[in-house]
C-alpha cells in the first residue's frame, strides 16, 4: 500500500550478523584488520576484540592514539599509513640470532 513503511530489519554488527548472535562458528579464528583508529575504528576494535576468536589489528599513523587503543582493548597495533602497501604487508616474526652462521647454498 502507498505510504506504508517496509518492515524494520534486525540491527546487525560489523560483520553482518544479527546482534546477539555469534559472528564466527565456535572455535573459528578470525583475523580482522581495522584501518584507522578514529571514532569508528575504535568502536569497531572495542566490539570485535570482545570475542576471543577474533584477532584484531588496528593500523593508524598516530602512535599516541594507538597506545590509547592498545591500553583499552585487547588488540595489536601497527603504526603507519594504512594506504601504503609496505605497512599492510604481513611481517615475519624476528628470527633468533645465532652465533654460528649456516652456509649459503648456491644454485
MIKOL-106219 format. One record per residue: residue number from 1; residue in three letters; y, x, z of N, C-alpha, C, O, CB in turn. Coordinates in nm, 2 decimals, padded with zeros to 4 digits. Glycine has a CB too. Example, Ala and Ser with C-alpha at 12.3 -4.5 7.8 and 13.67 -1.06 7.14 Angstrom:
! residues 2
[pt 1, 'ALA', [-00.57, 01.32, 00.78], [-00.45, 01.23, 00.78], [-00.33, 01.32, 00.78], [-00.33, 01.42, 00.85], [-00.45, 01.13, 00.90]],
[pt 2, 'SER', [-00.22, 01.28, 00.71], [-00.11, 01.37, 00.71], [00.00, 01.29, 00.79], [00.11, 01.34, 00.80], [-00.06, 01.41, 00.57]],
END
This chain:
! residues 107
[pt 1, 'UNK', [-00.12, 00.08, 00.00], [00.00, 00.00, 00.00], [00.12, 00.09, 00.00], [00.13, 00.19, 00.07], [00.00, -00.09, 00.12]],
[pt 2, 'UNK', [00.23, 00.05, -00.07], [00.35, 00.13, -00.07], [00.41, 00.14, 00.07], [00.41, 00.03, 00.14], [00.45, 00.08, -00.18]],
[pt 3, 'UNK', [00.46, 00.25, 00.10], [00.53, 00.27, 00.23], [00.44, 00.31, 00.34], [00.48, 00.34, 00.45], [00.60, 00.14, 00.27]],
[pt 4, 'UNK', [00.31, 00.30, 00.32], [00.21, 00.34, 00.43], [00.20, 00.49, 00.43], [00.20, 00.56, 00.32], [00.07, 00.27, 00.40]],
[pt 5, 'UNK', [00.18, 00.55, 00.54], [00.16, 00.69, 00.56], [00.02, 00.72, 00.55], [-00.07, 00.65, 00.60], [00.22, 00.74, 00.69]],
[pt 6, 'UNK', [-00.02, 00.84, 00.49], [-00.16, 00.88, 00.49], [-00.20, 00.92, 00.63], [-00.11, 00.95, 00.71], [-00.18, 01.00, 00.39]],
[pt 7, 'UNK', [-00.33, 00.91, 00.66], [-00.37, 00.94, 00.80], [-00.34, 01.09, 00.83], [-00.34, 01.18, 00.74], [-00.53, 00.92, 00.81]],
[pt 8, 'UNK', [-00.31, 01.11, 00.96], [-00.27, 01.24, 01.00], [-00.40, 01.32, 01.02], [-00.50, 01.28, 01.08], [-00.19, 01.24, 01.14]],
[pt 9, 'UNK', [-00.40, 01.44, 00.96], [-00.52, 01.53, 00.97], [-00.52, 01.60, 01.10], [-00.42, 01.61, 01.17], [-00.52, 01.63, 00.86]],
[pt 10, 'UNK', [-00.64, 01.65, 01.14], [-00.65, 01.72, 01.27], [-00.57, 01.85, 01.26], [-00.56, 01.91, 01.15], [-00.80, 01.75, 01.30]],
[pt 11, 'UNK', [-00.52, 01.89, 01.37], [-00.45, 02.02, 01.37], [-00.55, 02.13, 01.36], [-00.67, 02.12, 01.40], [-00.37, 02.04, 01.51]],
[pt 12, 'UNK', [-00.51, 02.24, 01.29], [-00.61, 02.34, 01.26], [-00.55, 02.48, 01.31], [-00.43, 02.49, 01.32], [-00.64, 02.35, 01.11]],
[pt 13, 'UNK', [-00.64, 02.57, 01.34], [-00.60, 02.70, 01.39], [-00.57, 02.79, 01.27], [-00.57, 02.74, 01.15], [-00.71, 02.76, 01.48]],
[pt 14, 'UNK', [-00.55, 02.92, 01.29], [-00.51, 03.01, 01.19], [-00.62, 03.03, 01.08], [-00.58, 03.07, 00.97], [-00.48, 03.14, 01.25]],
[pt 15, 'UNK', [-00.74, 03.01, 01.10], [-00.84, 03.03, 01.00], [-00.89, 02.89, 00.94], [-01.00, 02.89, 00.88], [-00.96, 03.10, 01.06]],
[pt 16, 'UNK', [-00.82, 02.78, 00.97], [-00.85, 02.66, 00.91], [-00.96, 02.58, 00.98], [-01.00, 02.47, 00.93], [-00.90, 02.68, 00.77]],
[pt 17, 'UNK', [-01.00, 02.62, 01.10], [-01.10, 02.54, 01.17], [-01.03, 02.45, 01.27], [-00.92, 02.49, 01.33], [-01.19, 02.64, 01.25]],
[pt 18, 'UNK', [-01.07, 02.32, 01.28], [-01.01, 02.23, 01.37], [-01.00, 02.29, 01.51], [-01.09, 02.36, 01.56], [-01.08, 02.10, 01.38]],
[pt 19, 'UNK', [-00.88, 02.27, 01.57], [-00.86, 02.33, 01.71], [-00.97, 02.28, 01.80], [-01.01, 02.17, 01.80], [-00.72, 02.29, 01.76]],
[pt 20, 'UNK', [-01.01, 02.37, 01.89], [-01.11, 02.34, 01.99], [-01.25, 02.38, 01.94], [-01.35, 02.38, 02.01], [-01.11, 02.19, 02.02]],
[pt 21, 'UNK', [-01.27, 02.40, 01.81], [-01.39, 02.44, 01.75], [-01.39, 02.59, 01.73], [-01.29, 02.65, 01.71], [-01.43, 02.37, 01.62]],
[pt 22, 'UNK', [-01.51, 02.66, 01.74], [-01.52, 02.80, 01.72], [-01.49, 02.83, 01.57], [-01.53, 02.76, 01.48], [-01.66, 02.85, 01.76]],
[pt 23, 'UNK', [-01.41, 02.94, 01.55], [-01.38, 02.98, 01.41], [-01.49, 03.07, 01.35], [-01.50, 03.08, 01.23], [-01.25, 03.06, 01.41]],
[pt 24, 'UNK', [-01.58, 03.13, 01.43], [-01.69, 03.21, 01.38], [-01.82, 03.16, 01.45], [-01.82, 03.10, 01.56], [-01.66, 03.36, 01.41]],
[pt 25, 'UNK', [-01.92, 03.18, 01.37], [-02.05, 03.14, 01.43], [-02.08, 03.22, 01.55], [-02.04, 03.34, 01.55], [-02.17, 03.15, 01.32]],
[pt 26, 'UNK', [-02.15, 03.17, 01.65], [-02.18, 03.25, 01.77], [-02.25, 03.39, 01.73], [-02.34, 03.39, 01.65], [-02.27, 03.18, 01.86]],
[pt 27, 'UNK', [-02.19, 03.49, 01.78], [-02.24, 03.63, 01.75], [-02.19, 03.69, 01.63], [-02.21, 03.81, 01.60], [-02.39, 03.62, 01.74]],
[pt 28, 'UNK', [-02.11, 03.62, 01.55], [-02.05, 03.67, 01.43], [-01.92, 03.75, 01.46], [-01.83, 03.70, 01.53], [-02.02, 03.56, 01.33]],
[pt 29, 'UNK', [-01.91, 03.87, 01.41], [-01.80, 03.96, 01.44], [-01.69, 03.94, 01.32], [-01.73, 03.95, 01.21], [-01.84, 04.10, 01.45]],
[pt 30, 'UNK', [-01.57, 03.92, 01.36], [-01.46, 03.91, 01.26], [-01.36, 04.01, 01.28], [-01.31, 04.03, 01.39], [-01.40, 03.77, 01.26]],
[pt 31, 'UNK', [-01.32, 04.09, 01.17], [-01.21, 04.19, 01.17], [-01.09, 04.12, 01.11], [-01.10, 04.07, 01.00], [-01.25, 04.32, 01.10]],
[pt 32, 'UNK', [-00.98, 04.12, 01.19], [-00.86, 04.05, 01.15], [-00.75, 04.14, 01.15], [-00.72, 04.22, 01.24], [-00.83, 03.93, 01.24]],
[pt 33, 'UNK', [-00.67, 04.14, 01.03], [-00.56, 04.23, 01.02], [-00.43, 04.15, 01.01], [-00.42, 04.06, 00.92], [-00.57, 04.32, 00.89]],
[pt 34, 'UNK', [-00.34, 04.17, 01.10], [-00.21, 04.10, 01.11], [-00.10, 04.19, 01.07], [-00.08, 04.30, 01.13], [-00.19, 04.04, 01.25]],
[pt 35, 'UNK', [-00.03, 04.16, 00.96], [00.08, 04.24, 00.91], [00.21, 04.19, 00.96], [00.26, 04.09, 00.92], [00.08, 04.24, 00.76]],
[pt 36, 'UNK', [00.27, 04.26, 01.06], [00.39, 04.23, 01.12], [00.38, 04.17, 01.26], [00.29, 04.09, 01.29], [00.46, 04.12, 01.03]],
[pt 37, 'UNK', [00.46, 04.23, 01.35], [00.45, 04.19, 01.49], [00.57, 04.11, 01.54], [00.61, 04.12, 01.65], [00.43, 04.31, 01.58]],
[pt 38, 'UNK', [00.62, 04.03, 01.44], [00.73, 03.94, 01.48], [00.67, 03.82, 01.56], [00.56, 03.82, 01.61], [00.80, 03.89, 01.35]],
[pt 39, 'UNK', [00.75, 03.71, 01.56], [00.71, 03.60, 01.64], [00.58, 03.54, 01.59], [00.49, 03.51, 01.67], [00.82, 03.49, 01.64]],
[pt 40, 'UNK', [00.56, 03.52, 01.46], [00.44, 03.47, 01.40], [00.32, 03.56, 01.42], [00.21, 03.52, 01.46], [00.46, 03.44, 01.25]],
[pt 41, 'UNK', [00.34, 03.69, 01.40], [00.24, 03.79, 01.42], [00.19, 03.80, 01.56], [00.07, 03.80, 01.59], [00.28, 03.92, 01.37]],
[pt 42, 'UNK', [00.28, 03.79, 01.65], [00.25, 03.80, 01.80], [00.17, 03.67, 01.84], [00.07, 03.68, 01.91], [00.37, 03.82, 01.89]],
[pt 43, 'UNK', [00.21, 03.56, 01.79], [00.14, 03.43, 01.82], [00.00, 03.43, 01.76], [-00.09, 03.39, 01.83], [00.22, 03.31, 01.76]],
[pt 44, 'UNK', [-00.01, 03.48, 01.64], [-00.15, 03.49, 01.58], [-00.23, 03.59, 01.66], [-00.35, 03.56, 01.69], [-00.14, 03.54, 01.43]],
[pt 45, 'UNK', [-00.18, 03.70, 01.70], [-00.25, 03.80, 01.78], [-00.30, 03.74, 01.91], [-00.41, 03.76, 01.95], [-00.17, 03.93, 01.80]],
[pt 46, 'UNK', [-00.21, 03.67, 01.97], [-00.24, 03.60, 02.10], [-00.36, 03.51, 02.09], [-00.46, 03.52, 02.16], [-00.12, 03.53, 02.16]],
[pt 47, 'UNK', [-00.35, 03.42, 01.99], [-00.46, 03.32, 01.98], [-00.59, 03.39, 01.93], [-00.70, 03.35, 01.98], [-00.42, 03.21, 01.88]],
[pt 48, 'UNK', [-00.58, 03.47, 01.83], [-00.70, 03.53, 01.77], [-00.77, 03.63, 01.86], [-00.89, 03.65, 01.86], [-00.67, 03.59, 01.64]],
[pt 49, 'UNK', [-00.70, 03.70, 01.95], [-00.76, 03.80, 02.04], [-00.83, 03.74, 02.16], [-00.90, 03.81, 02.23], [-00.65, 03.90, 02.08]],
[pt 50, 'UNK', [-00.81, 03.61, 02.18], [-00.88, 03.55, 02.29], [-01.03, 03.53, 02.27], [-01.10, 03.53, 02.37], [-00.82, 03.41, 02.31]],
[pt 51, 'UNK', [-01.07, 03.53, 02.15], [-01.22, 03.52, 02.12], [-01.27, 03.66, 02.12], [-01.22, 03.75, 02.04], [-01.24, 03.44, 01.99]],
[pt 52, 'UNK', [-01.38, 03.68, 02.19], [-01.44, 03.81, 02.20], [-01.50, 03.86, 02.06], [-01.50, 03.98, 02.04], [-01.56, 03.81, 02.30]],
[pt 53, 'UNK', [-01.54, 03.77, 01.98], [-01.59, 03.80, 01.85], [-01.49, 03.86, 01.75], [-01.52, 03.92, 01.65], [-01.66, 03.68, 01.78]],
[pt 54, 'UNK', [-01.36, 03.84, 01.78], [-01.25, 03.89, 01.69], [-01.21, 04.03, 01.73], [-01.18, 04.06, 01.84], [-01.14, 03.79, 01.70]],
[pt 55, 'UNK', [-01.20, 04.12, 01.63], [-01.14, 04.25, 01.64], [-01.01, 04.25, 01.57], [-01.01, 04.25, 01.44], [-01.24, 04.36, 01.59]],
[pt 56, 'UNK', [-00.90, 04.24, 01.64], [-00.77, 04.22, 01.58], [-00.69, 04.35, 01.58], [-00.68, 04.42, 01.67], [-00.69, 04.11, 01.66]],
[pt 57, 'UNK', [-00.63, 04.37, 01.46], [-00.54, 04.49, 01.44], [-00.41, 04.44, 01.39], [-00.40, 04.36, 01.30], [-00.60, 04.59, 01.34]],
[pt 58, 'UNK', [-00.30, 04.49, 01.46], [-00.16, 04.45, 01.42], [-00.09, 04.57, 01.36], [-00.09, 04.68, 01.42], [-00.08, 04.39, 01.54]],
[pt 59, 'UNK', [-00.03, 04.55, 01.24], [00.05, 04.66, 01.18], [00.20, 04.62, 01.18], [00.23, 04.51, 01.14], [00.00, 04.68, 01.03]],
[pt 60, 'UNK', [00.28, 04.72, 01.22], [00.42, 04.70, 01.22], [00.49, 04.83, 01.22], [00.43, 04.93, 01.26], [00.47, 04.61, 01.35]],
[pt 61, 'UNK', [00.62, 04.84, 01.18], [00.69, 04.96, 01.17], [00.76, 04.99, 01.30], [00.80, 05.11, 01.33], [00.80, 04.96, 01.06]],
[pt 62, 'UNK', [00.78, 04.89, 01.39], [00.85, 04.91, 01.52], [00.74, 04.95, 01.63], [00.67, 04.86, 01.67], [00.92, 04.79, 01.56]],
[pt 63, 'UNK', [00.75, 05.08, 01.67], [00.65, 05.12, 01.77], [00.67, 05.06, 01.91], [00.57, 05.04, 01.98], [00.66, 05.27, 01.78]],
[pt 64, 'UNK', [00.80, 05.03, 01.94], [00.82, 04.96, 02.07], [00.76, 04.83, 02.07], [00.70, 04.79, 02.18], [00.97, 04.96, 02.10]],
[pt 65, 'UNK', [00.77, 04.75, 01.97], [00.71, 04.62, 01.96], [00.56, 04.63, 01.96], [00.50, 04.55, 02.03], [00.76, 04.55, 01.83]],
[pt 66, 'UNK', [00.50, 04.73, 01.90], [00.36, 04.75, 01.90], [00.31, 04.78, 02.04], [00.20, 04.73, 02.08], [00.32, 04.86, 01.81]],
[pt 67, 'UNK', [00.39, 04.86, 02.12], [00.35, 04.89, 02.26], [00.34, 04.76, 02.34], [00.25, 04.74, 02.42], [00.44, 04.99, 02.32]],
[pt 68, 'UNK', [00.45, 04.67, 02.32], [00.45, 04.55, 02.39], [00.33, 04.46, 02.35], [00.27, 04.40, 02.44], [00.58, 04.47, 02.36]],
[pt 69, 'UNK', [00.30, 04.45, 02.22], [00.19, 04.37, 02.18], [00.06, 04.43, 02.24], [-00.03, 04.35, 02.28], [00.18, 04.37, 02.02]],
[pt 70, 'UNK', [00.04, 04.56, 02.24], [-00.08, 04.62, 02.29], [-00.10, 04.60, 02.44], [-00.21, 04.58, 02.49], [-00.09, 04.77, 02.25]],
[pt 71, 'UNK', [00.01, 04.60, 02.51], [00.01, 04.57, 02.65], [-00.02, 04.43, 02.69], [-00.09, 04.40, 02.79], [00.14, 04.61, 02.72]],
[pt 72, 'UNK', [00.02, 04.33, 02.60], [00.00, 04.19, 02.63], [-00.14, 04.14, 02.58], [-00.19, 04.05, 02.64], [00.11, 04.11, 02.57]],
[pt 73, 'UNK', [-00.19, 04.19, 02.47], [-00.31, 04.14, 02.41], [-00.41, 04.24, 02.39], [-00.38, 04.36, 02.39], [-00.27, 04.07, 02.27]],
[pt 74, 'UNK', [-00.54, 04.20, 02.38], [-00.65, 04.29, 02.35], [-00.66, 04.32, 02.20], [-00.75, 04.26, 02.13], [-00.78, 04.23, 02.41]],
[pt 75, 'UNK', [-00.57, 04.40, 02.15], [-00.56, 04.43, 02.00], [-00.54, 04.58, 01.98], [-00.50, 04.65, 02.07], [-00.45, 04.35, 01.93]],
[pt 76, 'UNK', [-00.58, 04.62, 01.86], [-00.55, 04.76, 01.81], [-00.41, 04.75, 01.74], [-00.37, 04.64, 01.69], [-00.66, 04.82, 01.72]],
[pt 77, 'UNK', [-00.34, 04.86, 01.74], [-00.21, 04.86, 01.67], [-00.20, 04.98, 01.58], [-00.26, 05.08, 01.60], [-00.09, 04.86, 01.77]],
[pt 78, 'UNK', [-00.13, 04.96, 01.46], [-00.11, 05.07, 01.37], [00.04, 05.07, 01.34], [00.09, 04.97, 01.29], [-00.19, 05.05, 01.24]],
[pt 79, 'UNK', [00.11, 05.18, 01.36], [00.25, 05.19, 01.33], [00.27, 05.24, 01.18], [00.21, 05.34, 01.14], [00.32, 05.29, 01.42]],
[pt 80, 'UNK', [00.34, 05.16, 01.11], [00.37, 05.19, 00.97], [00.41, 05.07, 00.89], [00.40, 04.96, 00.94], [00.25, 05.26, 00.91]],
[pt 81, 'UNK', [00.45, 05.10, 00.76], [00.49, 04.99, 00.67], [00.36, 04.92, 00.62], [00.28, 04.99, 00.55], [00.58, 05.05, 00.56]],
[pt 82, 'UNK', [00.35, 04.80, 00.64], [00.23, 04.72, 00.60], [00.22, 04.71, 00.45], [00.11, 04.67, 00.40], [00.22, 04.59, 00.67]],
[pt 83, 'UNK', [00.33, 04.74, 00.38], [00.32, 04.73, 00.23], [00.28, 04.86, 00.17], [00.26, 04.86, 00.05], [00.46, 04.68, 00.18]],
[pt 84, 'UNK', [00.26, 04.96, 00.25], [00.22, 05.09, 00.19], [00.07, 05.11, 00.20], [00.01, 05.09, 00.30], [00.29, 05.20, 00.27]],
[pt 85, 'UNK', [00.01, 05.14, 00.08], [-00.14, 05.15, 00.08], [-00.20, 05.25, 00.18], [-00.31, 05.22, 00.23], [-00.18, 05.19, -00.06]],
[pt 86, 'UNK', [-00.13, 05.36, 00.20], [-00.19, 05.46, 00.29], [-00.20, 05.41, 00.44], [-00.28, 05.45, 00.51], [-00.12, 05.59, 00.29]],
[pt 87, 'UNK', [-00.11, 05.32, 00.47], [-00.11, 05.26, 00.61], [-00.23, 05.16, 00.62], [-00.29, 05.16, 00.73], [00.02, 05.19, 00.64]],
[pt 88, 'UNK', [-00.26, 05.09, 00.51], [-00.37, 04.99, 00.52], [-00.50, 05.05, 00.49], [-00.61, 04.98, 00.51], [-00.34, 04.88, 00.42]],
[pt 89, 'UNK', [-00.51, 05.17, 00.44], [-00.64, 05.24, 00.41], [-00.72, 05.26, 00.54], [-00.66, 05.31, 00.64], [-00.61, 05.37, 00.34]],
[pt 90, 'UNK', [-00.85, 05.22, 00.54], [-00.93, 05.24, 00.66], [-00.93, 05.39, 00.70], [-00.94, 05.48, 00.62], [-01.07, 05.19, 00.64]],
[pt 91, 'UNK', [-00.92, 05.42, 00.83], [-00.92, 05.55, 00.88], [-01.06, 05.59, 00.93], [-01.12, 05.50, 01.00], [-00.81, 05.57, 00.99]],
[pt 92, 'UNK', [-01.10, 05.71, 00.91], [-01.23, 05.76, 00.96], [-01.20, 05.81, 01.10], [-01.09, 05.87, 01.13], [-01.29, 05.87, 00.87]],
[pt 93, 'UNK', [-01.29, 05.79, 01.19], [-01.27, 05.84, 01.33], [-01.27, 05.99, 01.32], [-01.34, 06.05, 01.24], [-01.38, 05.79, 01.43]],
[pt 94, 'UNK', [-01.20, 06.06, 01.41], [-01.19, 06.21, 01.40], [-01.33, 06.27, 01.43], [-01.40, 06.22, 01.52], [-01.09, 06.26, 01.50]],
[pt 95, 'UNK', [-01.36, 06.37, 01.36], [-01.48, 06.44, 01.38], [-01.47, 06.54, 01.49], [-01.36, 06.60, 01.51], [-01.53, 06.52, 01.25]],
[pt 96, 'UNK', [-01.57, 06.56, 01.57], [-01.56, 06.65, 01.68], [-01.56, 06.80, 01.62], [-01.62, 06.83, 01.53], [-01.69, 06.64, 01.78]],
[pt 97, 'UNK', [-01.47, 06.88, 01.68], [-01.45, 07.01, 01.64], [-01.57, 07.10, 01.69], [-01.61, 07.08, 01.80], [-01.32, 07.08, 01.68]],
[pt 98, 'UNK', [-01.62, 07.18, 01.60], [-01.74, 07.26, 01.63], [-01.70, 07.41, 01.61], [-01.62, 07.44, 01.53], [-01.86, 07.22, 01.55]],
[pt 99, 'UNK', [-01.75, 07.49, 01.70], [-01.72, 07.63, 01.69], [-01.78, 07.70, 01.57], [-01.73, 07.80, 01.51], [-01.76, 07.71, 01.81]],
[pt 100, 'UNK', [-01.90, 07.65, 01.52], [-01.96, 07.71, 01.40], [-01.94, 07.62, 01.28], [-01.96, 07.50, 01.29], [-02.11, 07.73, 01.43]],
[pt 101, 'UNK', [-01.90, 07.68, 01.18], [-01.88, 07.60, 01.05], [-02.01, 07.60, 00.97], [-02.07, 07.70, 00.96], [-01.76, 07.66, 00.97]],
[pt 102, 'UNK', [-02.04, 07.48, 00.92], [-02.15, 07.47, 00.83], [-02.12, 07.53, 00.69], [-02.00, 07.51, 00.65], [-02.21, 07.33, 00.82]],
[pt 103, 'UNK', [-02.21, 07.59, 00.62], [-02.18, 07.64, 00.49], [-02.15, 07.53, 00.39], [-02.21, 07.43, 00.40], [-02.29, 07.73, 00.44]],
[pt 104, 'UNK', [-02.06, 07.56, 00.30], [-02.03, 07.46, 00.19], [-02.14, 07.47, 00.08], [-02.19, 07.58, 00.05], [-01.89, 07.49, 00.13]],
[pt 105, 'UNK', [-02.18, 07.36, 00.03], [-02.28, 07.36, -00.07], [-02.20, 07.35, -00.21], [-02.12, 07.25, -00.23], [-02.38, 07.24, -00.06]],
[pt 106, 'UNK', [-02.23, 07.44, -00.30], [-02.16, 07.44, -00.43], [-02.25, 07.37, -00.53], [-02.37, 07.39, -00.52], [-02.13, 07.58, -00.48]],
[pt 107, 'UNK', [-02.19, 07.28, -00.61], [-02.27, 07.21, -00.71], [-02.23, 07.25, -00.84], [-02.28, 07.20, -00.94], [-02.26, 07.06, -00.69]],
END
